[in-house]
Amino acid sequence: MKRLINLTPTKPIRWLLGVLPFLLIVLVYITASDARLLENSTDKLLPSLGQMGETIHNYALEPSKRTGEYLFWVDTYSSLKRLILGMSIAAIMGFLFGLLTGAIPTFHAPISPLVTVISLIPPMALLPILFIIFGLDELAKVALIVIGVAPCIARDIQRCTLEIPKEQIIKAQTLGASSLQVLLRVYIPQLLPRLISSIRLTLGSAWLFLIAAEAIASTDGLGYRIFLVRRYMSMDVILPYVIWITFLAFVIDWLLVKISQKCFAWHHQGAH
């Protein structure tokens, strides 16, 4: 008799087990929604799937009577633009600081403690300061993502840099490599796939900072729309927007995995 710990499901079974929790959640929601709407047809807490579909149809496929814009797509574009810009800047800064503090002791001594301290500051506490300094435009929202994410990426890259075997560094220098060549040919090729992993791990935090910034001071964006309609208890807008944000996050994460597998196949050899 096989032990449970040794049982490995086949691919079709894995797919079925993966989809099953989502089907159960949808089933529970439909049941609860039907029960509430049966008691009160104007109930807003648990709108039916049909109500949510109709609302999103109006937002995505019909122009706004006030602005003439397709609000759903305008919100999506604005949020993705801020997220991608903020994450790109954070990834570059985090990678550079992590690489230099991990590989060069002279940089590690003064910069590493500063990065550690900044990473411990709650980014949301800095949001009012950012709005005061940068105003209520795009810069403050992007800056919040950078401040919240870059130190975490830097610390992760620094840790990965320190884990690279010293033998590789010694061999490169024995063959005559300069400090720059060691960075370019030993450290960076091994750290790039780990950078993608760091971005994936911090993506959820980046979405949190983005939604918070949009909710406080913005005129468009997914976070702005959610907090705009909450005063009317418009769950037929809020729930689809939350599902859409989750879907976008999943797609971005999936794309990062595929990029990593395509560009750094050696890093994924033996991974299940």
Rosetta blueprint (number, residue, H / E / L):
1 M L
2 K L
3 R L
4 L H
5 I H
6 N H
7 L L
8 T L
9 P L
10 T L
11 K H
12 P H
13 I H
14 R H
15 W H
16 L H
17 L H
18 G H
19 V H
20 L H
21 P H
22 F H
23 L H
24 L H
25 I H
26 V H
27 L H
28 V H
29 Y H
30 I H
31 T H
32 A H
33 S H
34 D H
35 A H
36 R H
37 L H
38 L H
39 E H
40 N L
41 S L
42 T L
43 D L
44 K L
45 L L
46 L L
47 P L
48 S L
49 L H
50 G H
51 Q H
52 M H
53 G H
54 E H
55 T H
56 I H
57 H H
58 N H
59 Y H
60 A H
61 L H
62 E L
63 P L
64 S L
65 K L
66 R L
67 T L
68 G L
69 E L
70 Y L
71 L H
72 F H
73 W H
74 V H
75 D H
76 T H
77 Y H
78 S H
79 S H
80 L H
81 K H
82 R H
83 L H
84 I H
85 L H
86 G H
87 M H
88 S H
89 I H
90 A H
91 A H
92 I H
93 M H
94 G H
95 F H
96 L H
97 F H
98 G H
99 L H
100 L H
101 T H
102 G H
103 A H
104 I L
105 P H
106 T H
107 F H
108 H H
109 A H
110 P H
111 I H
112 S H
113 P H
114 L H
115 V H
116 T H
117 V H
118 I H
119 S H
120 L H
121 I L
122 P L
123 P H
124 M H
125 A H
126 L H
127 L H
128 P H
129 I H
130 L H
131 F H
132 I H
133 I H
134 F H
135 G L
136 L L
137 D L
138 E H
139 L H
140 A H
141 K H
142 V H
143 A H
144 L H
145 I H
146 V H
147 I H
148 G H
149 V H
150 A H
151 P H
152 C H
153 I H
154 A H
155 R H
156 D H
157 I H
158 Q H
159 R H
160 C H
161 T H
162 L H
163 E H
164 I L
165 P L
166 K H
167 E H
168 Q H
169 I H
170 I H
171 K H
172 A H
173 Q H
174 T H
175 L L
176 G L
177 A L
178 S L
179 S H
180 L H
181 Q H
182 V H
183 L H
184 L H
185 R H
186 V H
187 Y H
188 I H
189 P H
190 Q H
191 L H
192 L H
193 P H
194 R H
195 L H
196 I H
197 S H
198 S H
199 I H
200 R H
201 L H
202 T H
203 L H
204 G H
205 S H
206 A H
207 W H
208 L H
209 F H
210 L H
211 I H
212 A H
213 A H
214 E H
215 A H
216 I H
217 A L
218 S L
219 T L
220 D L
221 G L
222 L H
223 G H
224 Y H
225 R H
226 I H
227 F H
228 L H
229 V H
230 R H
231 R H
232 Y H
233 M L
234 S L
235 M H
236 D H
237 V H
238 I H
239 L H
240 P H
241 Y H
242 V H
243 I H
244 W H
245 I H
246 T H
247 F H
248 L H
249 A H
250 F H
251 V H
252 I H
253 D H
254 W H
255 L H
256 L H
257 V H
258 K H
259 I H
260 S H
261 Q H
262 K H
263 C H
264 F L
265 A H
266 W H
267 H H
268 H H
269 Q L
270 G L
271 A L
272 H L
